[in-house]
Amino acid sequence: MKILEAKITGAFIAIRLLSMGFPIALLLAGCDQASNLNAPREFFSKNKIGSSVDYAVIKWGHQDDHVATVHGFMDDMKSCLIFADVLNKDACNETGGKDCLNPFSCQPLNN
């Protein structure tokens, strides 16, 4: 009986270690330095989600600083502006309300 308990316990530990290691391996696989930062922009330039133009929330006007993609709303531009406004208010609060520069804006991703 003790041998059976030891085998079950050993199997449980192995399964537990695998279940903890698998998500970590997936996380590390997503950290490839050669990842394509333009992938969202390339995808949305060829694919429109819903009936309105999809938008990117970007920071400081640099398309490489793509913070979020807004798509699937009835009016993606309006939704993007709401999202950017919330981020700008948070950025302003971080400076104590001084020198609020509104770093976040919206850019269309497709037509």
N, C-alpha and C positions, 0 to 999 in steps of 0.2 A: 504494500500500500504506500509506503514512504517513497519507493522508487517512482511510482505513478505520480504522486504529489510533486516530486522534484521535477519530473519531466513536464508536467502541466505548468508549474511555476516558471521553469526555464523558457517554455514556449511563450508564456504570457509576457515575460520580460523582453524576449526577442521581438514580439509583435509590438509591444509598447515602444521600444527603441526605434523600430522601423517607422511607426506612426509619427514619432516626433521628428525623425530625420528626414522623412519625405518632404514635408512642407518647407523645411530649411533648405533642402536641395533645390526645390522649385524657386524659392526666393533668391538663392544665389544664382540660379540659371538666368533669372531676369536681370541680373546686374552686369550683363555683358557690356564691356566698354565700347564695343563696335556697334551698339544698337543704333537703329535708324531713328533719329529724333524727328525726321520729316515724315514718318509713317502716317500719323494722323492727318496731316495736311495733304499728303499724297492720296490717301484713301478718300477723304471728303472732296477732293477736287474732282474725283470721278464718280462719287456716289452721294446723292442727296437723300437725307433721311426725312421723310414727311414731305409736306407741300411747300414749306418755306425754306429759304436759304439757311444753311447751317453756319454757325459762327464759332470763332475761337476767342476766348478771353486770353489776352496777351498782356505782358508786363513791359512797360517802358517802350512800347511800339516796336519791339523786336520780335519778329515772327518765330525766332528760335526759342523765345521764352514763352512758350505756349502753355498756359496754366490749366485751361479746361476747354472742353468742346461742348457747345450747347446745340442740341438737336432734338427733334421729336416733339417740340412744343407747337402750338398753333401759330405763334409768332416768335420765332427763334431770336430775332433781333431784339425785341422787347425783353425777352427772358434773359438774354445775354447782358443787356444794359442793366437790368436789375441785379444780376449776379456781380457784374463789375462794380456797380455802385456800392454794394455791400462790402466787397473787398477793399474798395477805396476808403470807405468809412472806417474799416478796421485798421487800415494802414495809417490813417490820420490819427486814430486813437492811440496808436503806438508812439506817435511823436508828441502826445499830449495836446493835440489840436493845433500845433504850430507847423508851419510850412507844409501844409497838405498839398501834395503834388499830384494826386490821383494817378498813380502809376498803371492802373488797370484800364484796358479799353477793349473794344470788340472789333474783330475783323471778319469779313465774310470768307467762308471756305469754298463756296461753290455758287453756282447761279441756278 
